[in-house]
Amino acid sequence: MKVLLIPIAIVAFLVFLVVLGAIGLGVSFLILATLGKIWRLITGAGRVVSRRGRGQQT
């Protein structure tokens, strides 16, 4: 019984690490998306400037 318990514990620990990494990746993407929105609001980079309106002929 002890022989089977050790591989199950190793697999469970690896699954735990994968789930923990996935949660951390999701949280980091949420933080980056939020910071990107805040940065666009501060810098005003969300506005798209058309180049055609500046007297340039295309």
PDBQT receptor file of N, H, CA, C and O in Angstrom, charges set to zero:
ATOM      1  N   MET A   1       0.824  -1.201   0.000  1.00  0.00    +0.000 N 
ATOM      2  CA  MET A   1       0.000   0.000   0.000  1.00  0.00    +0.000 C 
ATOM      3  C   MET A   1       0.861   1.256   0.000  1.00  0.00    +0.000 C 
ATOM      4  O   MET A   1       0.526   2.249  -0.646  1.00  0.00    +0.000 OA
ATOM      5  N   LYS A   2       1.990   1.204   0.740  1.00  0.00    +0.000 N 
ATOM      6  H   LYS A   2       2.262   0.398   1.265  1.00  0.00    +0.000 HD
ATOM      7  CA  LYS A   2       2.862   2.376   0.783  1.00  0.00    +0.000 C 
ATOM      8  C   LYS A   2       3.543   2.627  -0.558  1.00  0.00    +0.000 C 
ATOM      9  O   LYS A   2       3.859   3.769  -0.891  1.00  0.00    +0.000 OA
ATOM     10  N   VAL A   3       3.766   1.578  -1.319  1.00  0.00    +0.000 N 
ATOM     11  H   VAL A   3       3.509   0.651  -1.048  1.00  0.00    +0.000 HD
ATOM     12  CA  VAL A   3       4.439   1.700  -2.609  1.00  0.00    +0.000 C 
ATOM     13  C   VAL A   3       3.557   2.469  -3.592  1.00  0.00    +0.000 C 
ATOM     14  O   VAL A   3       4.060   3.247  -4.404  1.00  0.00    +0.000 OA
ATOM     15  N   LEU A   4       2.250   2.252  -3.518  1.00  0.00    +0.000 N 
ATOM     16  H   LEU A   4       1.842   1.620  -2.859  1.00  0.00    +0.000 HD
ATOM     17  CA  LEU A   4       1.325   2.943  -4.415  1.00  0.00    +0.000 C 
ATOM     18  C   LEU A   4       1.047   4.367  -3.959  1.00  0.00    +0.000 C 
ATOM     19  O   LEU A   4       0.712   5.225  -4.775  1.00  0.00    +0.000 OA
ATOM     20  N   LEU A   5       1.183   4.622  -2.671  1.00  0.00    +0.000 N 
ATOM     21  H   LEU A   5       1.455   3.925  -2.008  1.00  0.00    +0.000 HD
ATOM     22  CA  LEU A   5       0.863   5.948  -2.122  1.00  0.00    +0.000 C 
ATOM     23  C   LEU A   5       1.874   7.003  -2.548  1.00  0.00    +0.000 C 
ATOM     24  O   LEU A   5       1.501   8.159  -2.744  1.00  0.00    +0.000 OA
ATOM     25  N   ILE A   6       3.124   6.643  -2.695  1.00  0.00    +0.000 N 
ATOM     26  H   ILE A   6       3.428   5.704  -2.536  1.00  0.00    +0.000 HD
ATOM     27  CA  ILE A   6       4.165   7.621  -3.045  1.00  0.00    +0.000 C 
ATOM     28  C   ILE A   6       3.976   8.161  -4.469  1.00  0.00    +0.000 C 
ATOM     29  O   ILE A   6       4.021   9.380  -4.640  1.00  0.00    +0.000 OA
ATOM     30  N   PRO A   7       3.769   7.332  -5.498  1.00  0.00    +0.000 N 
ATOM     31  CA  PRO A   7       3.525   7.908  -6.834  1.00  0.00    +0.000 C 
ATOM     32  C   PRO A   7       2.258   8.753  -6.914  1.00  0.00    +0.000 C 
ATOM     33  O   PRO A   7       2.225   9.752  -7.632  1.00  0.00    +0.000 OA
ATOM     34  N   ILE A   8       1.216   8.361  -6.182  1.00  0.00    +0.000 N 
ATOM     35  H   ILE A   8       1.243   7.550  -5.599  1.00  0.00    +0.000 HD
ATOM     36  CA  ILE A   8      -0.021   9.152  -6.171  1.00  0.00    +0.000 C 
ATOM     37  C   ILE A   8       0.246  10.515  -5.541  1.00  0.00    +0.000 C 
ATOM     38  O   ILE A   8      -0.274  11.526  -6.013  1.00  0.00    +0.000 OA
ATOM     39  N   ALA A   9       1.050  10.554  -4.481  1.00  0.00    +0.000 N 
ATOM     40  H   ALA A   9       1.473   9.733  -4.097  1.00  0.00    +0.000 HD
ATOM     41  CA  ALA A   9       1.381  11.827  -3.851  1.00  0.00    +0.000 C 
ATOM     42  C   ALA A   9       2.208  12.705  -4.785  1.00  0.00    +0.000 C 
ATOM     43  O   ALA A   9       2.017  13.920  -4.818  1.00  0.00    +0.000 OA
ATOM     44  N   ILE A  10       3.115  12.113  -5.536  1.00  0.00    +0.000 N 
ATOM     45  H   ILE A  10       3.270  11.125  -5.509  1.00  0.00    +0.000 HD
ATOM     46  CA  ILE A  10       3.931  12.880  -6.481  1.00  0.00    +0.000 C 
ATOM     47  C   ILE A  10       3.054  13.466  -7.585  1.00  0.00    +0.000 C 
ATOM     48  O   ILE A  10       3.198  14.638  -7.934  1.00  0.00    +0.000 OA
ATOM     49  N   VAL A  11       2.149  12.659  -8.136  1.00  0.00    +0.000 N 
ATOM     50  H   VAL A  11       2.033  11.707  -7.853  1.00  0.00    +0.000 HD
ATOM     51  CA  VAL A  11       1.252  13.135  -9.194  1.00  0.00    +0.000 C 
ATOM     52  C   VAL A  11       0.327  14.222  -8.659  1.00  0.00    +0.000 C 
ATOM     53  O   VAL A  11       0.082  15.217  -9.342  1.00  0.00    +0.000 OA
ATOM     54  N   ALA A  12      -0.183  14.043  -7.455  1.00  0.00    +0.000 N 
ATOM     55  H   ALA A  12       0.016  13.236  -6.901  1.00  0.00    +0.000 HD
ATOM     56  CA  ALA A  12      -1.059  15.053  -6.864  1.00  0.00    +0.000 C 
ATOM     57  C   ALA A  12      -0.307  16.370  -6.654  1.00  0.00    +0.000 C 
ATOM     58  O   ALA A  12      -0.867  17.443  -6.876  1.00  0.00    +0.000 OA
ATOM     59  N   PHE A  13       0.944  16.295  -6.232  1.00  0.00    +0.000 N 
ATOM     60  H   PHE A  13       1.399  15.423  -6.051  1.00  0.00    +0.000 HD
ATOM     61  CA  PHE A  13       1.748  17.498  -6.022  1.00  0.00    +0.000 C 
ATOM     62  C   PHE A  13       2.011  18.201  -7.361  1.00  0.00    +0.000 C 
ATOM     63  O   PHE A  13       1.961  19.429  -7.432  1.00  0.00    +0.000 OA
ATOM     64  N   LEU A  14       2.291  17.437  -8.416  1.00  0.00    +0.000 N 
ATOM     65  H   LEU A  14       2.332  16.439  -8.359  1.00  0.00    +0.000 HD
ATOM     66  CA  LEU A  14       2.516  18.041  -9.732  1.00  0.00    +0.000 C 
ATOM     67  C   LEU A  14       1.248  18.703 -10.270  1.00  0.00    +0.000 C 
ATOM     68  O   LEU A  14       1.309  19.786 -10.851  1.00  0.00    +0.000 OA
ATOM     69  N   VAL A  15       0.104  18.054 -10.076  1.00  0.00    +0.000 N 
ATOM     70  H   VAL A  15       0.054  17.174  -9.603  1.00  0.00    +0.000 HD
ATOM     71  CA  VAL A  15      -1.165  18.655 -10.489  1.00  0.00    +0.000 C 
ATOM     72  C   VAL A  15      -1.422  19.932  -9.708  1.00  0.00    +0.000 C 
ATOM     73  O   VAL A  15      -1.903  20.917 -10.268  1.00  0.00    +0.000 OA
ATOM     74  N   PHE A  16      -1.104  19.924  -8.418  1.00  0.00    +0.000 N 
ATOM     75  H   PHE A  16      -0.713  19.124  -7.963  1.00  0.00    +0.000 HD
ATOM     76  CA  PHE A  16      -1.254  21.115  -7.586  1.00  0.00    +0.000 C 
ATOM     77  C   PHE A  16      -0.379  22.251  -8.107  1.00  0.00    +0.000 C 
ATOM     78  O   PHE A  16      -0.823  23.397  -8.171  1.00  0.00    +0.000 OA
ATOM     79  N   LEU A  17       0.850  21.941  -8.474  1.00  0.00    +0.000 N 
ATOM     80  H   LEU A  17       1.210  21.010  -8.422  1.00  0.00    +0.000 HD
ATOM     81  CA  LEU A  17       1.744  22.978  -9.008  1.00  0.00    +0.000 C 
ATOM     82  C   LEU A  17       1.230  23.538 -10.333  1.00  0.00    +0.000 C 
ATOM     83  O   LEU A  17       1.314  24.744 -10.566  1.00  0.00    +0.000 OA
ATOM     84  N   VAL A  18       0.701  22.681 -11.200  1.00  0.00    +0.000 N 
ATOM     85  H   VAL A  18       0.632  21.702 -11.011  1.00  0.00    +0.000 HD
ATOM     86  CA  VAL A  18       0.172  23.145 -12.482  1.00  0.00    +0.000 C 
ATOM     87  C   VAL A  18      -1.040  24.050 -12.265  1.00  0.00    +0.000 C 
ATOM     88  O   VAL A  18      -1.157  25.096 -12.903  1.00  0.00    +0.000 OA
ATOM     89  N   VAL A  19      -1.938  23.650 -11.366  1.00  0.00    +0.000 N 
ATOM     90  H   VAL A  19      -1.842  22.801 -10.848  1.00  0.00    +0.000 HD
ATOM     91  CA  VAL A  19      -3.122  24.472 -11.082  1.00  0.00    +0.000 C 
ATOM     92  C   VAL A  19      -2.708  25.804 -10.472  1.00  0.00    +0.000 C 
ATOM     93  O   VAL A  19      -3.260  26.846 -10.822  1.00  0.00    +0.000 OA
ATOM     94  N   LEU A  20      -1.745  25.776  -9.566  1.00  0.00    +0.000 N 
ATOM     95  H   LEU A  20      -1.297  24.928  -9.282  1.00  0.00    +0.000 HD
ATOM     96  CA  LEU A  20      -1.271  27.008  -8.947  1.00  0.00    +0.000 C 
ATOM     97  C   LEU A  20      -0.631  27.927  -9.989  1.00  0.00    +0.000 C 
ATOM     98  O   LEU A  20      -0.826  29.141  -9.947  1.00  0.00    +0.000 OA
ATOM     99  N   GLY A  21       0.123  27.360 -10.909  1.00  0.00    +0.000 N 
ATOM    100  H   GLY A  21       0.282  26.373 -10.942  1.00  0.00    +0.000 HD
ATOM    101  CA  GLY A  21       0.728  28.161 -11.973  1.00  0.00    +0.000 C 
ATOM    102  C   GLY A  21      -0.309  28.755 -12.901  1.00  0.00    +0.000 C 
ATOM    103  O   GLY A  21      -0.164  29.896 -13.339  1.00  0.00    +0.000 OA
ATOM    104  N   ALA A  22      -1.357  28.000 -13.210  1.00  0.00    +0.000 N 
ATOM    105  H   ALA A  22      -1.475  27.073 -12.854  1.00  0.00    +0.000 HD
ATOM    106  CA  ALA A  22      -2.417  28.520 -14.073  1.00  0.00    +0.000 C 
ATOM    107  C   ALA A  22      -3.158  29.670 -13.405  1.00  0.00    +0.000 C 
ATOM    108  O   ALA A  22      -3.499  30.656 -14.058  1.00  0.00    +0.000 OA
ATOM    109  N   ILE A  23      -3.406  29.544 -12.107  1.00  0.00    +0.000 N 
ATOM    110  H   ILE A  23      -3.129  28.743 -11.576  1.00  0.00    +0.000 HD
ATOM    111  CA  ILE A  23      -4.066  30.627 -11.373  1.00  0.00    +0.000 C 
ATOM    112  C   ILE A  23      -3.176  31.866 -11.356  1.00  0.00    +0.000 C 
ATOM    113  O   ILE A  23      -3.657  32.980 -11.562  1.00  0.00    +0.000 OA
ATOM    114  N   GLY A  24      -1.897  31.677 -11.115  1.00  0.00    +0.000 N 
ATOM    115  H   GLY A  24      -1.506  30.771 -10.948  1.00  0.00    +0.000 HD
ATOM    116  CA  GLY A  24      -0.969  32.809 -11.105  1.00  0.00    +0.000 C 
ATOM    117  C   GLY A  24      -0.871  33.479 -12.458  1.00  0.00    +0.000 C 
ATOM    118  O   GLY A  24      -0.788  34.705 -12.537  1.00  0.00    +0.000 OA
ATOM    119  N   LEU A  25      -0.877  32.690 -13.532  1.00  0.00    +0.000 N 
ATOM    120  H   LEU A  25      -0.944  31.695 -13.468  1.00  0.00    +0.000 HD
ATOM    121  CA  LEU A  25      -0.828  33.255 -14.879  1.00  0.00    +0.000 C 
ATOM    122  C   LEU A  25      -2.090  34.066 -15.168  1.00  0.00    +0.000 C 
ATOM    123  O   LEU A  25      -2.013  35.151 -15.746  1.00  0.00    +0.000 OA
ATOM    124  N   GLY A  26      -3.228  33.555 -14.775  1.00  0.00    +0.000 N 
ATOM    125  H   GLY A  26      -3.291  32.674 -14.305  1.00  0.00    +0.000 HD
ATOM    126  CA  GLY A  26      -4.485  34.285 -14.981  1.00  0.00    +0.000 C 
ATOM    127  C   GLY A  26      -4.516  35.593 -14.222  1.00  0.00    +0.000 C 
ATOM    128  O   GLY A  26      -4.951  36.614 -14.753  1.00  0.00    +0.000 OA
ATOM    129  N   VAL A  27      -4.056  35.569 -12.982  1.00  0.00    +0.000 N 
ATOM    130  H   VAL A  27      -3.702  34.739 -12.551  1.00  0.00    +0.000 HD
ATOM    131  CA  VAL A  27      -4.029  36.789 -12.177  1.00  0.00    +0.000 C 
ATOM    132  C   VAL A  27      -3.061  37.800 -12.776  1.00  0.00    +0.000 C 
ATOM    133  O   VAL A  27      -3.361  38.994 -12.808  1.00  0.00    +0.000 OA
ATOM    134  N   SER A  28      -1.909  37.344 -13.250  1.00  0.00    +0.000 N 
ATOM    135  H   SER A  28      -1.666  36.375 -13.223  1.00  0.00    +0.000 HD
ATOM    136  CA  SER A  28      -0.941  38.277 -13.824  1.00  0.00    +0.000 C 
ATOM    137  C   SER A  28      -1.478  38.902 -15.109  1.00  0.00    +0.000 C 
ATOM    138  O   SER A  28      -1.244  40.085 -15.355  1.00  0.00    +0.000 OA
ATOM    139  N   PHE A  29      -2.197  38.131 -15.938  1.00  0.00    +0.000 N 
ATOM    140  H   PHE A  29      -2.387  37.170 -15.738  1.00  0.00    +0.000 HD
ATOM    141  CA  PHE A  29      -2.797  38.713 -17.140  1.00  0.00    +0.000 C 
ATOM    142  C   PHE A  29      -3.873  39.730 -16.791  1.00  0.00    +0.000 C 
ATOM    143  O   PHE A  29      -3.993  40.755 -17.461  1.00  0.00    +0.000 OA
ATOM    144  N   LEU A  30      -4.656  39.462 -15.753  1.00  0.00    +0.000 N 
ATOM    145  H   LEU A  30      -4.559  38.629 -15.208  1.00  0.00    +0.000 HD
ATOM    146  CA  LEU A  30      -5.662  40.436 -15.318  1.00  0.00    +0.000 C 
ATOM    147  C   LEU A  30      -5.003  41.728 -14.847  1.00  0.00    +0.000 C 
ATOM    148  O   LEU A  30      -5.474  42.821 -15.164  1.00  0.00    +0.000 OA
ATOM    149  N   ILE A  31      -3.914  41.602 -14.089  1.00  0.00    +0.000 N 
ATOM    150  H   ILE A  31      -3.532  40.715 -13.832  1.00  0.00    +0.000 HD
ATOM    151  CA  ILE A  31      -3.212  42.791 -13.599  1.00  0.00    +0.000 C 
ATOM    152  C   ILE A  31      -2.623  43.573 -14.771  1.00  0.00    +0.000 C 
ATOM    153  O   ILE A  31      -2.724  44.799 -14.810  1.00  0.00    +0.000 OA
ATOM    154  N   LEU A  32      -2.006  42.867 -15.731  1.00  0.00    +0.000 N 
ATOM    155  H   LEU A  32      -1.925  41.871 -15.699  1.00  0.00    +0.000 HD
ATOM    156  CA  LEU A  32      -1.430  43.551 -16.891  1.00  0.00    +0.000 C 
ATOM    157  C   LEU A  32      -2.505  44.240 -17.731  1.00  0.00    +0.000 C 
ATOM    158  O   LEU A  32      -2.281  45.345 -18.225  1.00  0.00    +0.000 OA
ATOM    159  N   ALA A  33      -3.657  43.612 -17.899  1.00  0.00    +0.000 N 
ATOM    160  H   ALA A  33      -3.839  42.715 -17.498  1.00  0.00    +0.000 HD
ATOM    161  CA  ALA A  33      -4.741  44.229 -18.666  1.00  0.00    +0.000 C 
ATOM    162  C   ALA A  33      -5.254  45.479 -17.960  1.00  0.00    +0.000 C 
ATOM    163  O   ALA A  33      -5.529  46.492 -18.603  1.00  0.00    +0.000 OA
ATOM    164  N   THR A  34      -5.381  45.406 -16.638  1.00  0.00    +0.000 N 
ATOM    165  H   THR A  34      -5.157  44.583 -16.116  1.00  0.00    +0.000 HD
ATOM    166  CA  THR A  34      -5.846  46.559 -15.873  1.00  0.00    +0.000 C 
ATOM    167  C   THR A  34      -4.838  47.696 -15.935  1.00  0.00    +0.000 C 
ATOM    168  O   THR A  34      -5.217  48.853 -16.114  1.00  0.00    +0.000 OA
ATOM    169  N   LEU A  35      -3.553  47.372 -15.786  1.00  0.00    +0.000 N 
ATOM    170  H   LEU A  35      -3.245  46.432 -15.640  1.00  0.00    +0.000 HD
ATOM    171  CA  LEU A  35      -2.526  48.411 -15.866  1.00  0.00    +0.000 C 
ATOM    172  C   LEU A  35      -2.463  49.010 -17.264  1.00  0.00    +0.000 C 
ATOM    173  O   LEU A  35      -2.217  50.208 -17.403  1.00  0.00    +0.000 OA
ATOM    174  N   GLY A  36      -2.680  48.212 -18.296  1.00  0.00    +0.000 N 
ATOM    175  H   GLY A  36      -2.880  47.239 -18.183  1.00  0.00    +0.000 HD
ATOM    176  CA  GLY A  36      -2.698  48.728 -19.660  1.00  0.00    +0.000 C 
ATOM    177  C   GLY A  36      -3.832  49.708 -19.882  1.00  0.00    +0.000 C 
ATOM    178  O   GLY A  36      -3.647  50.731 -20.541  1.00  0.00    +0.000 OA
ATOM    179  N   LYS A  37      -5.012  49.408 -19.337  1.00  0.00    +0.000 N 
ATOM    180  H   LYS A  37      -5.162  48.577 -18.802  1.00  0.00    +0.000 HD
ATOM    181  CA  LYS A  37      -6.146  50.330 -19.464  1.00  0.00    +0.000 C 
ATOM    182  C   LYS A  37      -5.875  51.628 -18.720  1.00  0.00    +0.000 C 
ATOM    183  O   LYS A  37      -6.179  52.711 -19.219  1.00  0.00    +0.000 OA
ATOM    184  N   ILE A  38      -5.303  51.516 -17.526  1.00  0.00    +0.000 N 
ATOM    185  H   ILE A  38      -5.056  50.636 -17.121  1.00  0.00    +0.000 HD
ATOM    186  CA  ILE A  38      -4.975  52.722 -16.753  1.00  0.00    +0.000 C 
ATOM    187  C   ILE A  38      -3.925  53.548 -17.488  1.00  0.00    +0.000 C 
ATOM    188  O   ILE A  38      -4.016  54.775 -17.530  1.00  0.00    +0.000 OA
ATOM    189  N   TRP A  39      -2.926  52.879 -18.068  1.00  0.00    +0.000 N 
ATOM    190  H   TRP A  39      -2.852  51.883 -18.034  1.00  0.00    +0.000 HD
ATOM    191  CA  TRP A  39      -1.870  53.593 -18.803  1.00  0.00    +0.000 C 
ATOM    192  C   TRP A  39      -2.451  54.322 -20.013  1.00  0.00    +0.000 C 
ATOM    193  O   TRP A  39      -2.060  55.452 -20.304  1.00  0.00    +0.000 OA
ATOM    194  N   ARG A  40      -3.394  53.672 -20.727  1.00  0.00    +0.000 N 
ATOM    195  H   ARG A  40      -3.712  52.753 -20.491  1.00  0.00    +0.000 HD
ATOM    196  CA  ARG A  40      -4.013  54.323 -21.878  1.00  0.00    +0.000 C 
ATOM    197  C   ARG A  40      -4.841  55.520 -21.458  1.00  0.00    +0.000 C 
ATOM    198  O   ARG A  40      -4.887  56.527 -22.164  1.00  0.00    +0.000 OA
ATOM    199  N   LEU A  41      -5.503  55.415 -20.300  1.00  0.00    +0.000 N 
ATOM    200  H   LEU A  41      -5.466  54.597 -19.726  1.00  0.00    +0.000 HD
ATOM    201  CA  LEU A  41      -6.280  56.563 -19.816  1.00  0.00    +0.000 C 
ATOM    202  C   LEU A  41      -5.368  57.727 -19.442  1.00  0.00    +0.000 C 
ATOM    203  O   LEU A  41      -5.694  58.884 -19.709  1.00  0.00    +0.000 OA
ATOM    204  N   ILE A  42      -4.229  57.427 -18.827  1.00  0.00    +0.000 N 
ATOM    205  H   ILE A  42      -3.963  56.487 -18.610  1.00  0.00    +0.000 HD
ATOM    206  CA  ILE A  42      -3.314  58.489 -18.391  1.00  0.00    +0.000 C 
ATOM    207  C   ILE A  42      -2.642  59.142 -19.590  1.00  0.00    +0.000 C 
ATOM    208  O   ILE A  42      -2.600  60.370 -19.676  1.00  0.00    +0.000 OA
ATOM    209  N   THR A  43      -2.121  58.354 -20.509  1.00  0.00    +0.000 N 
ATOM    210  H   THR A  43      -2.155  57.357 -20.439  1.00  0.00    +0.000 HD
ATOM    211  CA  THR A  43      -1.350  58.910 -21.614  1.00  0.00    +0.000 C 
ATOM    212  C   THR A  43      -2.217  59.358 -22.780  1.00  0.00    +0.000 C 
ATOM    213  O   THR A  43      -1.742  60.089 -23.649  1.00  0.00    +0.000 OA
ATOM    214  N   GLY A  44      -3.470  58.940 -22.820  1.00  0.00    +0.000 N 
ATOM    215  H   GLY A  44      -3.856  58.346 -22.114  1.00  0.00    +0.000 HD
ATOM    216  CA  GLY A  44      -4.333  59.297 -23.938  1.00  0.00    +0.000 C 
ATOM    217  C   GLY A  44      -3.979  58.574 -25.211  1.00  0.00    +0.000 C 
ATOM    218  O   GLY A  44      -4.277  59.068 -26.299  1.00  0.00    +0.000 OA
ATOM    219  N   ALA A  45      -3.354  57.424 -25.111  1.00  0.00    +0.000 N 
ATOM    220  H   ALA A  45      -3.112  57.023 -24.228  1.00  0.00    +0.000 HD
ATOM    221  CA  ALA A  45      -2.938  56.673 -26.296  1.00  0.00    +0.000 C 
ATOM    222  C   ALA A  45      -4.091  55.919 -26.927  1.00  0.00    +0.000 C 
ATOM    223  O   ALA A  45      -3.911  55.284 -27.966  1.00  0.00    +0.000 OA
ATOM    224  N   GLY A  46      -5.269  55.972 -26.328  1.00  0.00    +0.000 N 
ATOM    225  H   GLY A  46      -5.415  56.488 -25.484  1.00  0.00    +0.000 HD
ATOM    226  CA  GLY A  46      -6.411  55.259 -26.876  1.00  0.00    +0.000 C 
ATOM    227  C   GLY A  46      -6.990  55.932 -28.107  1.00  0.00    +0.000 C 
ATOM    228  O   GLY A  46      -7.722  55.298 -28.867  1.00  0.00    +0.000 OA
ATOM    229  N   ARG A  47      -6.679  57.203 -28.320  1.00  0.00    +0.000 N 
ATOM    230  H   ARG A  47      -6.084  57.718 -27.702  1.00  0.00    +0.000 HD
ATOM    231  CA  ARG A  47      -7.198  57.917 -29.483  1.00  0.00    +0.000 C 
ATOM    232  C   ARG A  47      -6.373  57.576 -30.713  1.00  0.00    +0.000 C 
ATOM    233  O   ARG A  47      -5.142  57.580 -30.671  1.00  0.00    +0.000 OA
ATOM    234  N   VAL A  48      -7.054  57.284 -31.791  1.00  0.00    +0.000 N 
ATOM    235  H   VAL A  48      -8.053  57.281 -31.824  1.00  0.00    +0.000 HD
ATOM    236  CA  VAL A  48      -6.376  56.960 -33.045  1.00  0.00    +0.000 C 
ATOM    237  C   VAL A  48      -6.382  58.208 -33.911  1.00  0.00    +0.000 C 
ATOM    238  O   VAL A  48      -7.437  58.783 -34.181  1.00  0.00    +0.000 OA
ATOM    239  N   VAL A  49      -5.203  58.622 -34.341  1.00  0.00    +0.000 N 
ATOM    240  H   VAL A  49      -4.346  58.155 -34.122  1.00  0.00    +0.000 HD
ATOM    241  CA  VAL A  49      -5.082  59.820 -35.169  1.00  0.00    +0.000 C 
ATOM    242  C   VAL A  49      -4.973  59.382 -36.620  1.00  0.00    +0.000 C 
ATOM    243  O   VAL A  49      -4.127  58.561 -36.974  1.00  0.00    +0.000 OA
ATOM    244  N   SER A  50      -5.835  59.937 -37.449  1.00  0.00    +0.000 N 
ATOM    245  H   SER A  50      -6.523  60.604 -37.162  1.00  0.00    +0.000 HD
ATOM    246  CA  SER A  50      -5.801  59.611 -38.873  1.00  0.00    +0.000 C 
ATOM    247  C   SER A  50      -4.727  60.446 -39.559  1.00  0.00    +0.000 C 
ATOM    248  O   SER A  50      -4.628  61.650 -39.326  1.00  0.00    +0.000 OA
ATOM    249  N   ARG A  51      -3.927  59.808 -40.399  1.00  0.00    +0.000 N 
ATOM    250  H   ARG A  51      -4.008  58.829 -40.588  1.00  0.00    +0.000 HD
ATOM    251  CA  ARG A  51      -2.863  60.532 -41.099  1.00  0.00    +0.000 C 
ATOM    252  C   ARG A  51      -3.387  61.250 -42.334  1.00  0.00    +0.000 C 
ATOM    253  O   ARG A  51      -2.721  62.139 -42.864  1.00  0.00    +0.000 OA
ATOM    254  N   ARG A  52      -4.564  60.876 -42.792  1.00  0.00    +0.000 N 
ATOM    255  H   ARG A  52      -5.105  60.155 -42.361  1.00  0.00    +0.000 HD
ATOM    256  CA  ARG A  52      -5.089  61.476 -44.001  1.00  0.00    +0.000 C 
ATOM    257  C   ARG A  52      -5.514  62.926 -43.774  1.00  0.00    +0.000 C 
ATOM    258  O   ARG A  52      -5.502  63.724 -44.711  1.00  0.00    +0.000 OA
ATOM    259  N   GLY A  53      -5.883  63.269 -42.565  1.00  0.00    +0.000 N 
ATOM    260  H   GLY A  53      -5.894  62.621 -41.804  1.00  0.00    +0.000 HD
ATOM    261  CA  GLY A  53      -6.388  64.600 -42.271  1.00  0.00    +0.000 C 
ATOM    262  C   GLY A  53      -5.323  65.649 -42.097  1.00  0.00    +0.000 C 
ATOM    263  O   GLY A  53      -5.673  66.787 -41.783  1.00  0.00    +0.000 OA
ATOM    264  N   ARG A  54      -4.066  65.364 -42.273  1.00  0.00    +0.000 N 
ATOM    265  H   ARG A  54      -3.781  64.440 -42.528  1.00  0.00    +0.000 HD
ATOM    266  CA  ARG A  54      -2.999  66.307 -42.054  1.00  0.00    +0.000 C 
ATOM    267  C   ARG A  54      -2.464  66.926 -43.348  1.00  0.00    +0.000 C 
ATOM    268  O   ARG A  54      -1.345  67.440 -43.370  1.00  0.00    +0.000 OA
ATOM    269  N   GLY A  55      -3.245  66.881 -44.413  1.00  0.00    +0.000 N 
ATOM    270  H   GLY A  55      -4.153  66.464 -44.395  1.00  0.00    +0.000 HD
ATOM    271  CA  GLY A  55      -2.812  67.491 -45.663  1.00  0.00    +0.000 C 
ATOM    272  C   GLY A  55      -1.962  66.588 -46.516  1.00  0.00    +0.000 C 
ATOM    273  O   GLY A  55      -1.390  67.048 -47.504  1.00  0.00    +0.000 OA
ATOM    274  N   GLN A  56      -1.857  65.337 -46.182  1.00  0.00    +0.000 N 
ATOM    275  H   GLN A  56      -2.322  64.963 -45.379  1.00  0.00    +0.000 HD
ATOM    276  CA  GLN A  56      -1.073  64.411 -46.988  1.00  0.00    +0.000 C 
ATOM    277  C   GLN A  56      -1.967  63.773 -48.037  1.00  0.00    +0.000 C 
ATOM    278  O   GLN A  56      -3.058  63.296 -47.725  1.00  0.00    +0.000 OA
ATOM    279  N   GLN A  57      -1.513  63.765 -49.256  1.00  0.00    +0.000 N 
ATOM    280  H   GLN A  57      -0.627  64.153 -49.510  1.00  0.00    +0.000 HD
ATOM    281  CA  GLN A  57      -2.292  63.146 -50.338  1.00  0.00    +0.000 C 
ATOM    282  C   GLN A  57      -1.909  61.673 -50.440  1.00  0.00    +0.000 C 
ATOM    283  O   GLN A  57      -0.730  61.320 -50.417  1.00  0.00    +0.000 OA
ATOM    284  N   THR A  58      -2.928  60.824 -50.553  1.00  0.00    +0.000 N 
ATOM    285  H   THR A  58      -3.885  61.111 -50.572  1.00  0.00    +0.000 HD
ATOM    286  CA  THR A  58      -2.654  59.384 -50.703  1.00  0.00    +0.000 C 
ATOM    287  C   THR A  58      -3.050  58.923 -52.082  1.00  0.00    +0.000 C 
ATOM    288  O   THR A  58      -2.899  57.744 -52.406  1.00  0.00    +0.000 OA
TER     289      THR A  58
